Amino acid sequence: MFIDEVKIYVKAGDGGNGCVSFRREKYIPRGGPNGGDGGNGGDIIIRADINLNTLLDLRYQQHYFADRGVHGRGSDRHGRRGNNYIIKIPVGTIVKKVEGSEILADLVEDQQEVVVVKGGKGGRGNARFKSSINRAPRYAEDGLAGEECWLRLELKILADVGIIGYPNAGKSTLICKISSARPKIADYPFTTLVPNLGMVSTGEFQSFVAADIPGLIEGAHKGKGLGTRFLRHIERTKLLLHVIDMSAGDKKRDPISDFSTLNQELYHFNKELASRPQVIAANKIDLPQAMERFNQYKTSLGKLNHKIFPISAVTGEGIKPLLDYIMEMLSKVKGVR
């Protein structure tokens, strides 16, 4: 199951209490205070792990606690520090506080980590308070409480190319053709319910990661269809591959209107995302009348100021020039992380 957003509660360990103790040994009168300090509480650390790709485990365990510090003891024995608790999450996860939505970290590298709540400081034992005017202090400090809060974790997939388009435009078929990804493919809308990642190889030592996201429709920013929640997974991409259905299956649909509508949905979600470099893949040209329809709209598509490639995701026609162009564009466009 693909889970890309969870809410968890984290509580760092409390500090151990200081000890009130006095040295009592035969032939050593007035031995003095010897109470040890309490140990500090453990921190809670969130660490990115490249081997994870979903927040599923955190959905079923929402509460996390670090160890508290051990109390101080007599004979100047200090308490042990509490162990840290490490929570592993996928690379590309944003860590936010639920209250105020403060972003604590954006973990985009393997083994990158952040301390989200710190353990409480251990209390001082009475040996710390001995002075020339107070030779036998009978008090010690309690340990401080560890920090605690609710966090929201949001996963944004790390990909170079985001594949967007209307439902049934052929996005999943395309990623199936160009990579080892095997998403569900069927002849009804919204077959793709979660993003799919695929590693695309275009030659020796040349490859990129593509993300196929669920189909968008007009009004998605208002909650229609599957909404725009999954668009967060293409916010880090360098390039958008816009797949347009050129078949004549629905003659009421206009490719230019489809392109404009989806870019409006991108704009409503994130203005910067709508201005990201795009490539247009005019798909399904293997179907009857599709090439004729493409030629009909070719001039209008050319006015969109984006490179257009007529392709067939089923037969593979036109895909190699498309991938070569994408590799060329990726070498020029700066990454967005």
N, C-alpha and C positions, 0 to 999 in steps of 0.2 A: 504494500500500500504506500502510495506517495503522499507524504505529509510535509507541507512546506511552511506551516505556521503553528506554533504552540505557545502556551503560557505556563510558566513554571514559578514555583516559590523556592527561594534560596535563603538559607540561614547559616551564617558563619558561626564558628564555635565561640562560646563564652570563655573569658579568661578565668584561670583558676584563682582561688582565694589565697592570700598570703596566710602564713601560719604564725600563731602566737606560741612561743616555746622558750624555755630557759634551760641552760646547761646545768645539769645536776649530776655531779660526780663526787665521789668520796675524796676528801682532802683538797677539793677545789671550791672554796667558799665564794659566794657571789660570782658564779660562773657567767652570768649575763645572758642576754637574749640570743637565741640561735634559730629563730623561726625563718624558714626559707620562703622564697617568692613563689607565687603561682605561675604556671606556664601560660603563654599566650594561646588564644583559641585559633583553630585552623581556618584558613581562607577557603572560599569556593572559587575555583578557577574554571573558566570555559575555554576549551582548546579545540581548534579546527583539526579535523582528521580527513585526509584525502580519500580514505577507504570507506567513508560514509556518504550516502547520497540522499538521505531522508531523515526527518525528525521524528520518525515513527516511535522509537523507543521512549522519547521524552513525552509522548502523548499519554502513555499509560503509567508513567511515574512522574508526578508533577512536583513532589516535594523532595528537597535535597538539603541535607544537614552535614556540616563539617564537625569534626570532633572538638570537644571543649578541652581547655588546658587542664592539666592535673594540678590539684591543690598543692601548695608548699607543705613541707614537713619539718619536723625538728632536726637538730644537728646540721642546720644550714643546708638542708636538702631542698633544692628547687624543683618545682613541678615540671613535668615534660610538656613540651608544646604539642597542641593538638594537630593531628594530621590534616593536611589540605584535602579537599574533595575536588576531583577533576571531572568535569562533565564534557564529554566529547560530542562535537557537532560537525555537520558537513562543512567543507570549505565553501565560502560564499554566504555565510549566515550573518545577519545583522542582529546585534544584541541591543534591545531597548528596555528602558524602565517602563512599566505599564502606566505608572502615574507620571504625567508630564511628557511621556514619549521621548525622554532623553536618550540619545543614541550613545551607548557605552563603548561599542566597538563594531567594526565591520571586518570580519575575519576572512581574508581572501587568499591566504597562503597556508600551506600545510604546516601544522604544529604552531601556528600563531596562536597566542593565548592572551587572556585578559582576566585580571582579578576583579570579579563583579561585586563581592562583599568581603570585607576584611574581618578577621577574627578579633575578639576583644582582648585588650591588654591584661596580662596577669597582675594580680594585686601584690604589693610588697609585704614581705613578712616583717615581724617586729624587729628583727636584727637591723633593718634598714633605718629605723628611727632612733637608734641608740646615739646619744650625744653626751657631752660633758655635764649637761644639766638634767638629762633624763637617762639615767643609767639602766633603768628597767622598764622600758615601754611595754604596756600590756594591751596593745592594740595593733592591728594589721589591716591592710586594705582588702576589700573584696575585689574580685576580678570584674572587669567591665563586660557588658553584654556584647556579643557579636552583631554585626550589621545584618539586616534582613530586608528583603523586598520581593515583589513580584516582577518577573521579567517576561518580555515577549520576544520570541526568537522567530525571525523571518528569513527563510532561505531564498536566495536569488541564485539561480543556476549560473555557473561560469561557462559561457559559450562565446564563440567568435561571431557566429551568424545566427540570427533569429529568423525562423520561417513563419510568416504570417499569411493570413488569407481567410476567405469565407469558408464555412463548413463545406466539406466535400469538394474543395478546390484541388485536392490531390497532394496536400502537404505530407501526410503520413506515407503515401505511396512513394513520394520523392525521397524522403529520408531513408525509406527502406531500400531504395534503389542505389543510393550513393553511400550507404554505411551499413553497419551490421545491426542497426536498431531494428526491432521487430514490433512496432506498435500495432494495435488492433486496427484493421481496415474493413469497412463495411459500406454499403450503399445507402446509408441514412445519415442525417446531420448529427453533429456532435459525437462522432464515434470516438474521437480523442478527448479524454476527460482530464488527462494530466500531461505535463510537458514530457517530451521524449528527447533524449540526448543521443547523438550519433557522432562517431569519429569518422571524418571524411578524408580519405587519402587521395591526393591528386598526382602523386609521383614520389620518387625517392626523397625521403626526408621532407616531404611537403604534405601537410595535413592541417585540418582545422576542425573545431567542434561546432556542430550545428544543433540548435534546439528547435524542435517542432512544438508549437503551443496550440492549445485548443482553438477552434475557429471563432472568429469574431463576427458579429452582425451589427447592423445599425441599431443604436440605442443600448449597446453593451455597457456604456458608462452609467446608464440608468438601471442596470441590473438585468437587462434582457439577455436571453440565451444563457451562457455561462458567466456573463459579466466580464470585467476586465482584470479580475484578481490575478490571473496568470500572466498578465503583461509584465509583472515585476521580474519574470525570468528572462526577459530580453532587454532589461534596462542596462545590463553590463556588456551587451554585444557591441561589436564595432560596426556591423553591417546588418541590414534587414533584407531578407529575400522575400519579396512579395509575390505569392503564387496566385495567378488569375485563371479562372476557368474559361477557356475559349470555346468549349463545346456549345452546341445550340440546344442543349437539353431544356434550358429555361430561356425562351426568347425574350421574356420581359426583363431579364437581367442585362445590364449594360456594363462592360468591363471598365470603362472610364468612371462610371458612377460608383462601381464597387471599390475601385482604387481610392477615389476621393472620400468615400464614406469611411473606409477603414483608417485612413490617415486622420480623419476627424476624431475617430475613437482614440487613436494614439495621442492626439493633441489633448483631448480631455483628460487622459490618464497622466501624461507627462509631456509638457511642451517640448522639452529637449529631445525626447524620444521621437517625436514627429519629424524633427529635422535631421535625424540620423541618415547617413547615406543608404540608398536603397537600390536594389536590382529587381527588375521585373521578369518573372518567368511566366510566359504565356503558355499554360499547360493544356494537355489533352488534344494536341494537334493531330494525333493519330485517329481521332474520331471523325466520322463523316461531317463535312461542311465546316470543321473546326479551322482548317487552314484558310478556307475562303473567308470565314468570319475574322480571322486574324488579319488578313490583308485588308479587309473592310475597315478595321479599327487601327491599322498600323500607323497611319498619319496622325491620328488623334493621340495614340499612345506615345508617339515620338515627341509630342509637345509637352510631355510630362517631365522632360529633362532627366530621364533615368534610362540606363541601358536596358534593352529588351531582348529576351532570348525566347524564341518559340521552342518549346520542348514537349516531349512525351515522357512522363514519369513511369509509364508502363513499359514502353519499348526501349527507352534510353536515348531516343533521338534528341539531339541538341544539348544533351546534358554536359558533355565534355567541354565545349566552349564556355558554357555557363560556369563550370567549376574553375576553369583556368582564369576566367575574368574575376571571380570571387577571390582567388588566391592573389591576383595582382592588386585588387583593391585592399585586401587585408594588409598587404605589405606597405601601403601608403597611409592607411587610416590609423590614428593613434588609438590605443586601447582605452576602454571606459571601465574603470573598476571602482 
